[in-house]
Amino acid sequence: MSPRPGSPTRRPGASAAPHPPGAAAVRRAHRLLEKAFGPLDPPRRLDPLEELILTVLSQNTSDVNRDRAYASLMDRFSSWEEVVEADPGDVAEAIRPGGLANTKAPRIQAILRAIEEREGRLDLGFLHRMSDEEVRDHLMGLPGVGPKTAACVLAFSLERPALPVDTHVLRVARRLGYVGSKTGADAAHEAMAHLVPAEIRVSMHVGLIRLGRAVCKPGRPRCEECPLQGLCPTAPFVLSGAWRAGSERRRSG
C-alpha cells in the first residue's frame, strides 16, 4: 500500500502536524484495525475495585504476568480488608509474578486504605451512579492513580467511552500524528478523547494496543506489514530507509 495522497509528511522525531486527522480518518483506521485483527473486544468486565487493582498490577508487565499476580493475590488473601492489614512483604510476595512487587504492594495498600477512609468500606460500586468526569476525578484523588488507571476503570468496568493511553497507544498515536511527537501520556488522554468518536474509543484502544505490540513496535516499526500504512505520516520515512539513516546518525552523534 502507498501513502494516502495528501498525507502530511514529517521527519522522524518531529512534532506531528498541527492539524490531526478528522473523525472520518479515525473511523477508517478503526475499520482497518478491525479487519486486520478481528473483533476489537475489551477485556472481561470486572468490579470497579477489582479493575482498579488489576490495572495497578498491569504496569510495566505483560497481561499474562498481570493475571498471574492478580490470581496469586486472590489466592493468598480472602478479602481486600486482609490485603490492607497484611504485612507489605506478604503482599509483595503474592504479586511477585507481575514484577515490581516491592513498589506495587505498598501502592495497592495505600489505595485500599484511602478508599476505606473515604467511603467507610472497600467498595467502589457507587461509581456506576457517577458521571464520567466525577468518576475520573474521584479515582485520580487516590494515591498513585493517574489518567490511564482511571480510564481503564471507566472503559473496562463501567463500560464508559474512555480510551486508556498506555505505552503502546501513545507510541502509535504519535507516529500516526494523532498527538504531537513529544506529547506525554497525560496530555494524550485529553487529545485522544477529543479526536476519537465516543462510540469507538474502547475498541480503538484495543486495536491500537494490538497494532503496537505486533507491528508498530519500539525501534523500527514494521510499516510494510501495517494495515494503517496508507494513513500514517511516519510510514514513508520508514519504508524509504530514512528512519534507519536518521537513527544511525543519532547513534553516531
C-alpha positions in Angstrom: 0.0 0.0 0.0 1.2 3.5 -0.7 0.8 6.5 1.5 -2.6 8.3 1.2 -2.5 11.2 -1.2 -2.2 14.4 0.7 -0.9 12.8 3.9 1.2 15.1 5.9 4.9 14.2 5.9 7.4 14.9 8.7 10.8 13.7 9.6 11.2 11.0 12.3 11.1 12.6 15.8 9.5 15.8 14.6 6.3 17.2 16.1 3.1 16.0 14.4 1.2 18.2 12.0 -0.7 20.9 13.9 -4.0 19.5 12.5 -4.5 15.9 13.4 -6.8 13.8 11.2 -10.5 14.2 11.5 -13.1 11.8 12.8 -13.6 10.2 9.3 -9.9 9.2 9.1 -10.0 7.9 12.6 -13.1 5.8 11.8 -11.3 4.5 8.7 -8.3 3.5 10.8 -10.7 1.7 13.2 -12.2 -0.3 10.4 -8.8 -1.3 9.1 -7.7 -2.4 12.5 -10.8 -4.4 12.9 -10.3 -6.0 9.5 -6.7 -6.8 10.4 -7.1 -8.1 14.0 -10.8 -9.2 14.1 -13.3 -8.0 16.7 -11.7 -5.4 19.0 -13.5 -6.6 22.1 -12.4 -5.2 25.5 -11.2 -7.4 28.3 -13.7 -9.2 30.6 -15.7 -6.9 32.8 -14.7 -6.7 36.5 -16.0 -4.9 39.5 -14.6 -1.3 39.7 -12.3 -2.1 42.7 -11.0 -5.3 41.1 -10.3 -3.4 37.8 -8.5 -0.7 39.7 -6.1 -3.2 41.4 -5.7 -5.2 38.2 -4.7 -2.0 36.4 -2.1 -1.2 39.1 -0.7 -4.8 38.6 -0.6 -4.3 34.8 2.0 -1.5 35.0 5.3 -2.5 33.3 4.4 -6.1 32.7 2.6 -8.4 30.3 -1.1 -9.3 30.5 -0.1 -12.9 31.4 2.1 -11.9 34.3 -0.5 -9.3 35.5 -3.2 -12.0 35.6 -0.8 -14.4 37.4 -0.1 -11.7 40.0 -3.8 -11.0 40.5 -4.7 -14.6 40.8 -1.9 -15.1 43.3 -3.2 -12.1 45.3 -6.7 -13.5 45.4 -5.4 -17.0 46.4 -3.3 -15.6 49.2 -5.9 -13.2 50.8 -9.6 -13.8 51.2 -10.7 -10.2 51.2 -9.4 -6.7 50.4 -9.5 -6.0 54.2 -6.9 -8.7 54.6 -4.7 -7.1 51.9 -4.9 -3.7 53.7 -3.9 -5.3 57.1 -1.2 -7.6 55.7 2.5 -7.0 56.0 3.7 -5.2 52.8 6.2 -8.0 52.3 3.5 -10.6 52.2 1.5 -8.6 49.6 4.7 -8.2 47.6 5.4 -11.9 47.7 1.8 -12.6 46.5 2.1 -10.3 43.5 5.7 -11.2 42.6 4.8 -12.8 39.2 3.7 -9.3 38.0 7.1 -7.6 38.6 7.9 -4.5 40.6 6.3 -6.2 43.6 8.0 -4.1 46.2 6.7 -0.9 44.5 3.2 -2.1 43.7 2.4 -3.7 47.0 2.6 -0.5 49.1 0.8 1.3 46.3 -2.1 -1.1 46.4 -2.3 -0.9 50.2 -2.3 2.9 50.1 -5.1 2.9 47.5 -7.2 0.5 49.6 -6.6 2.5 52.8 -7.6 5.7 51.1 -10.8 4.1 49.8 -11.6 2.7 53.2 -11.0 6.0 54.8 -13.1 8.0 52.3 -16.0 5.5 51.9 -16.0 3.6 55.2 -15.7 0.3 53.3 -13.8 -1.2 50.5 -16.3 -0.9 47.7 -16.4 1.3 44.6 -19.8 0.2 43.3 -21.2 3.7 43.8 -19.1 4.8 40.7 -21.8 3.3 38.5 -24.0 6.2 39.5 -21.5 9.0 38.8 -20.7 10.8 35.6 -17.5 10.1 33.7 -15.9 13.3 34.9 -16.9 12.5 38.5 -15.5 9.0 38.3 -12.3 10.3 36.8 -11.8 13.0 39.5 -12.7 10.6 42.3 -10.3 7.9 41.2 -7.5 10.3 40.5 -7.8 11.6 44.0 -6.5 8.2 45.2 -2.7 7.8 45.8 -0.8 6.9 42.6 -3.9 6.8 40.4 -3.4 8.7 37.1 -5.4 9.2 33.9 -4.6 5.8 32.4 -5.8 3.8 35.5 -8.9 5.9 35.8 -9.6 5.4 32.1 -9.2 1.6 32.4 -11.9 1.5 35.2 -14.2 3.7 33.1 -13.7 1.7 30.0 -13.5 -1.9 31.2 -15.5 -1.9 34.4 -18.1 0.8 33.9 -18.4 0.4 30.1 -17.9 4.2 29.5 -16.4 5.7 26.4 -12.8 6.1 27.6 -9.6 5.4 25.8 -6.7 4.5 28.1 -3.3 5.6 26.8 -0.6 3.1 27.7 2.9 3.0 26.2 1.7 1.2 23.1 -1.2 3.5 22.4 1.0 6.6 22.9 3.7 5.3 20.6 1.2 4.5 17.8 -0.7 7.8 18.3 2.5 9.8 18.0 3.5 8.0 14.8 0.0 8.4 13.3 0.1 12.1 14.0 -2.9 11.8 16.4 -0.8 13.6 19.0 2.5 15.5 18.9 5.7 13.6 19.0 6.6 15.0 22.4 3.1 14.7 23.9 3.1 12.9 27.2 0.6 10.3 28.3 -1.5 12.6 30.5 -2.0 15.1 27.7 -2.6 12.4 25.2 -5.6 11.2 27.1 -7.3 14.5 26.6 -6.2 14.8 23.0 -7.4 11.3 22.1 -10.8 11.9 23.8 -11.3 14.9 21.5 -10.1 13.1 18.4 -11.7 9.6 18.7 -15.5 9.4 18.4 -17.0 8.2 21.7 -18.6 5.0 20.4 -15.3 3.6 19.2 -12.9 4.7 21.9 -12.8 1.5 23.8 -12.4 -0.7 20.7 -9.9 1.8 19.3 -7.8 1.4 22.4 -7.8 -2.4 21.9 -6.9 -2.0 18.2 -4.0 0.4 18.9 -2.6 -1.8 21.6 -2.7 -4.8 19.2 -1.0 -2.8 16.5 1.7 -1.5 18.9 2.5 -5.0 20.1 2.5 -6.8 16.8 3.6 -4.2 14.2 4.3 -0.6 15.4 6.9 -1.8 17.8 9.6 0.4 19.6 12.5 1.0 17.4 11.8 0.4 13.8 8.1 -0.2 13.2 7.1 -2.9 10.7 5.4 -0.5 8.3 5.5 -3.0 5.4 3.0 -5.1 7.4 0.9 -2.3 8.8 -2.8 -2.1 8.0 -2.7 1.7 8.6 0.3 2.2 6.3 -1.7 4.4 3.9 -2.9 6.6 6.7 0.4 7.1 8.5 2.7 10.0 8.0 5.6 8.1 9.5 5.4 5.1 7.1 7.1 6.8 4.1 10.2 7.6 6.2 10.5 4.1 7.5 9.9 2.4 4.1 12.3 4.7 2.3 15.1 3.9 4.7 15.2 7.5 6.1 14.1 6.2 9.5 17.1 3.9 9.8 19.5 6.5 8.4 18.3 9.0 10.9 18.6 6.6 13.8 22.2 5.7 12.8 23.1 9.4 12.6 21.7 10.0 16.1 23.6 7.0 17.5 26.9 8.1 16.0 26.4 11.8 17.0 
